[in-house]
């Protein structure tokens, strides 16, 4: 995923989750994303992908 794709998929709470994963504050996590920090980017991509999988799975079960 490219930075613009990631930015378009960020949702409320993603930076808080990221900050917990990185053991830092949400503001610090956000700054790491702005600086293109590799570890932070990989973690954020994992958050986004996990959320998308969870939503798809739930929708599939509820049909």
CORGIRA-V55998 format. One record per residue. RES is the residue in one letter. BURIAL is 1 if it has 9 or more other C-alpha atoms within 8 Angstrom, else 0. D_CENTER is the distance of its C-alpha to the mean C-alpha in Angstrom with 1 decimal. Layout:
res=[RES | RES]
burial=[BURIAL | BURIAL]
d_center=[D_CENTER | D_CENTER]
//
This chain:
res=[X | X | X | X | X | X | X | X | X | X | X | X | X | X | X | X | X | X | X | X | X | X | X | X | X | X | X | X | X | X | X | X | X | X | X | X | X | X | X | X | X | X | X | X | X | X | X | X | X | X | X | X | X | X | X | X | X | X | X | X | X | X | X]
burial=[0 | 0 | 0 | 0 | 0 | 1 | 0 | 0 | 0 | 0 | 0 | 0 | 0 | 1 | 1 | 1 | 1 | 1 | 1 | 1 | 0 | 0 | 0 | 1 | 1 | 1 | 0 | 1 | 1 | 1 | 0 | 1 | 1 | 0 | 0 | 0 | 1 | 0 | 0 | 1 | 1 | 0 | 1 | 1 | 1 | 0 | 1 | 1 | 0 | 0 | 0 | 0 | 0 | 0 | 0 | 0 | 0 | 0 | 0 | 0 | 0 | 0 | 0]
d_center=[11.6 | 12.9 | 11.6 | 12.9 | 11.4 | 7.8 | 9.2 | 10.7 | 8.0 | 6.1 | 7.7 | 9.7 | 8.6 | 4.9 | 6.9 | 9.3 | 7.5 | 6.5 | 10.1 | 11.5 | 10.3 | 11.8 | 14.7 | 14.7 | 14.6 | 11.9 | 14.0 | 14.2 | 10.5 | 10.5 | 13.6 | 12.4 | 10.0 | 13.1 | 15.2 | 13.3 | 13.3 | 13.0 | 11.8 | 8.9 | 8.0 | 8.6 | 6.5 | 3.2 | 5.2 | 6.2 | 3.8 | 4.4 | 7.7 | 8.6 | 8.3 | 10.4 | 12.7 | 13.3 | 14.2 | 16.4 | 18.0 | 18.9 | 20.3 | 22.3 | 23.8 | 24.7 | 26.8]
//
